[in-house]
Amino acid sequence: MNNDADTLQTLQGALDGGDPADALARTADAFYAPGAAPAPAMWFLRGQVAERATDYHAALHAFLRAADTETPDPTHLFHCGHFLLNTAQPWAAARMFETLDKLVPGNVEIAVALAKAYLDAENYRKSAVIWEKLYKKTKAEDVLVQLALARMLSGDEKSTVKLLDGHPDRYRQLIVAHRCGTDVVQPVVAGCWGIEQTKRVQQCRLT
């Protein structure tokens, strides 16, 4: 690549339907040649292309480089956190979302992501604290089920039963949540609180 504009065009073309592996190869010098100093936004774009090419090692490297700045872009941190979460690195994802929560305090979507990361990392009590705050704020039924799941996994059976008591359908939802992991929070919570992000959503049903 001769300049940043060429690199940007090649990478963007891969996201628009081109060959992502070819784009990674053609733009490698722009990132790794001696003296190369791509901007964080360019690293993030390379990470997206690598993710599209299923080169997850290269994607992680690029996303981390994009986030490694004194003033990281919150969307970069959010995407990187979900990438870590979806590649079985929940502790690293939790650290990423913790940083993001400090940058954008009070954002519900970030809080949901952090609660999921804690749950996957088996830090159930921290997860429950966040779900409880979210439930008080949203009164969303799906959040209550996630709170019940976190409390159940932490060993707090009394509190779990109290949350579910008198609502048979909540027991069913709790079973679904336990089977499927944490990707069952409905769009009422995870949909549109200021950061746009396409997420992989598991499709799980009771059989």
Secondary structure as the mmCIF struct_conf table of DSSP 4:
data_model
#
loop_
_struct_conf.conf_type_id
_struct_conf.id
_struct_conf.beg_label_comp_id
_struct_conf.beg_label_asym_id
_struct_conf.beg_label_seq_id
_struct_conf.end_label_comp_id
_struct_conf.end_label_asym_id
_struct_conf.end_label_seq_id
BEND BEND1 ASN A 3 ASN A 3
HELX_RH_AL_P HELX_RH_AL_P1 ASP A 4 LEU A 15
TURN_TY1_P TURN_TY1_P1 ASP A 16 GLY A 17
BEND BEND2 GLY A 18 GLY A 18
HELX_RH_AL_P HELX_RH_AL_P2 PRO A 20 ARG A 26
TURN_TY1_P TURN_TY1_P2 THR A 27 THR A 27
HELX_RH_AL_P HELX_RH_AL_P3 ALA A 28 TYR A 32
BEND BEND3 ALA A 33 ALA A 33
TURN_TY1_P TURN_TY1_P3 PRO A 34 GLY A 35
HELX_RH_AL_P HELX_RH_AL_P4 PRO A 40 ARG A 52
TURN_TY1_P TURN_TY1_P4 ALA A 53 THR A 54
HELX_RH_AL_P HELX_RH_AL_P5 TYR A 56 ALA A 67
BEND BEND4 THR A 69 THR A 71
HELX_RH_AL_P HELX_RH_AL_P6 PRO A 74 ASN A 86
TURN_TY1_P TURN_TY1_P5 THR A 87 ALA A 88
HELX_RH_AL_P HELX_RH_AL_P7 PRO A 90 LEU A 103
BEND BEND5 VAL A 104 VAL A 104
TURN_TY1_P TURN_TY1_P6 PRO A 105 GLY A 106
HELX_RH_AL_P HELX_RH_AL_P8 VAL A 108 ASP A 120
TURN_TY1_P TURN_TY1_P7 ALA A 121 GLU A 122
HELX_RH_AL_P HELX_RH_AL_P9 TYR A 124 THR A 138
HELX_RH_AL_P HELX_RH_AL_P10 GLU A 141 LEU A 153
TURN_TY1_P TURN_TY1_P8 SER A 154 GLY A 155
HELX_RH_AL_P HELX_RH_AL_P11 GLU A 157 LEU A 164
TURN_TY1_P TURN_TY1_P9 ASP A 165 GLY A 166
HELX_RH_AL_P HELX_RH_AL_P12 PRO A 168 CYS A 180
BEND BEND6 THR A 182 THR A 182
TURN_TY1_P TURN_TY1_P10 ASP A 183 VAL A 184
HELX_RH_AL_P HELX_RH_AL_P13 PRO A 187 ALA A 190
BEND BEND7 GLY A 191 GLY A 191
BEND BEND8 TRP A 193 GLY A 194
#
